[in-house]
Amino acid sequence: MKTLTRTDKVAYFFLILIFGLGIYYANTDLEYFDEFYTKEDGFAEYCTAFLLLCSSILLISRFIKLQEFKKNLWKLGILAIAFVFLFGAGEEISWGQRIFNIESTQFFKENNAQAETNLHNLVVDGKKVNKIIFSQLLTGILVIYLIIAPFLYRKFEGIRKLANLFAVPIVQWHQTIAFLICTGLLLFMRSDRKWELYELAFGVIFFLIFLNPLNKSIYSK
């Protein structure tokens, strides 16, 4: 396991503080936890959106800097990941709808669980897209990416070449461990609003992954 950078240490301390306070408030003052600490349009939500945006900007800046030295599949991979995180940042704050006080169109009023302009709260045939795609599917992707992929990358040359070819950053084990710890800490919060903190952990850890992956050489000339 590589030595933690100063950024890693600051980020993990931040998560320890955030989750520590979350556990405390969730068990001592549930109203404060739900209506202030993890409230809609609150610190956790905006911080998550900001970190997702930072991840996207980081990848785009690397694309701009290195595109003339890289193959097309590398460009495709890094831009695809950057787009996913840009999309995630927009969805997190409903594309600035509440910030700029923009009214939803009739379609979203009728088909969105919160009548907001976003896709993850859409309701299709009585089922929320968020539950089907952004929960179940995302859980599977996270297990593969955070646990299985790092192992395969270390063991098989073909997997290493494929990941590097498409500019896929590979997780360091301390990043995987941090995510698993955050997942476990959710058990100590008795509120559905706890998922706001989990999304914040996602934003923090994935920014660290993109900043300093195991295969950081994919970001060199």
MOZIMO-V613223 format. One record per residue. N is the residue number from 1. RES is the residue in one letter. PSI is psi in whole degrees, -180 to 180 (* if undefined). Layout:
N:RES:PSI
N:RES:PSI
This chain:
1:M:131
2:K:155
3:T:140
4:L:138
5:T:171
6:R:-38
7:T:-42
8:D:-47
9:K:-43
10:V:-44
11:A:-42
12:Y:-35
13:F:-41
14:F:-46
15:L:-39
16:I:-43
17:L:-48
18:I:-46
19:F:-34
20:G:-47
21:L:-36
22:G:-45
23:I:-42
24:Y:-52
25:Y:-36
26:A:-24
27:N:-8
28:T:-29
29:D:79
30:L:-35
31:E:-43
32:Y:-40
33:F:-45
34:D:-41
35:E:-9
36:F:-57
37:Y:-40
38:T:25
39:K:159
40:E:139
41:D:32
42:G:-170
43:F:-48
44:A:-45
45:E:-46
46:Y:-35
47:C:-40
48:T:-49
49:A:-41
50:F:-43
51:L:-38
52:L:-41
53:L:-42
54:C:-39
55:S:-43
56:S:-45
57:I:-40
58:L:-45
59:L:-41
60:I:-40
61:S:-37
62:R:-37
63:F:-47
64:I:-41
65:K:-35
66:L:-3
67:Q:-36
68:E:-15
69:F:-6
70:K:159
71:K:167
72:N:-36
73:L:-35
74:W:-45
75:K:-44
76:L:-45
77:G:-48
78:I:-36
79:L:-36
80:A:-44
81:I:-41
82:A:-40
83:F:-43
84:V:-43
85:F:-30
86:L:-42
87:F:-43
88:G:-40
89:A:-43
90:G:-44
91:E:-36
92:E:-36
93:I:23
94:S:41
95:W:35
96:G:12
97:Q:-48
98:R:-28
99:I:-44
100:F:8
101:N:51
102:I:130
103:E:141
104:S:151
105:T:168
106:Q:-35
107:F:-48
108:F:-31
109:K:-35
110:E:-26
111:N:1
112:N:133
113:A:-28
114:Q:11
115:A:36
116:E:162
117:T:79
118:N:163
119:L:-31
120:H:-15
121:N:10
122:L:149
123:V:121
124:V:120
125:D:40
126:G:3
127:K:137
128:K:131
129:V:-35
130:N:-41
131:K:-39
132:I:-51
133:I:-54
134:F:-4
135:S:-65
136:Q:-52
137:L:-43
138:L:-36
139:T:-44
140:G:-42
141:I:-41
142:L:-40
143:V:-45
144:I:-47
145:Y:-43
146:L:-25
147:I:-50
148:I:-47
149:A:-45
150:P:-37
151:F:-47
152:L:-37
153:Y:-41
154:R:-26
155:K:-34
156:F:126
157:E:-39
158:G:-40
159:I:-40
160:R:-47
161:K:-41
162:L:-45
163:A:-43
164:N:-35
165:L:-40
166:F:13
167:A:39
168:V:114
169:P:133
170:I:137
171:V:139
172:Q:153
173:W:-34
174:H:-27
175:Q:-39
176:T:-46
177:I:-42
178:A:-42
179:F:-40
180:L:-38
181:I:-45
182:C:-39
183:T:-44
184:G:-36
185:L:-21
186:L:-27
187:L:-20
188:F:7
189:M:119
190:R:58
191:S:143
192:D:-19
193:R:-8
194:K:-24
195:W:-21
196:E:-39
197:L:-35
198:Y:-41
199:E:-36
200:L:-42
201:A:-40
202:F:-48
203:G:-44
204:V:-51
205:I:-38
206:F:-31
207:F:-41
208:L:-39
209:I:-48
210:F:-32
211:L:-40
212:N:71
213:P:169
214:L:-42
215:N:55
216:K:-14
217:S:-19
218:I:-16
219:Y:19
220:S:162
221:K:*
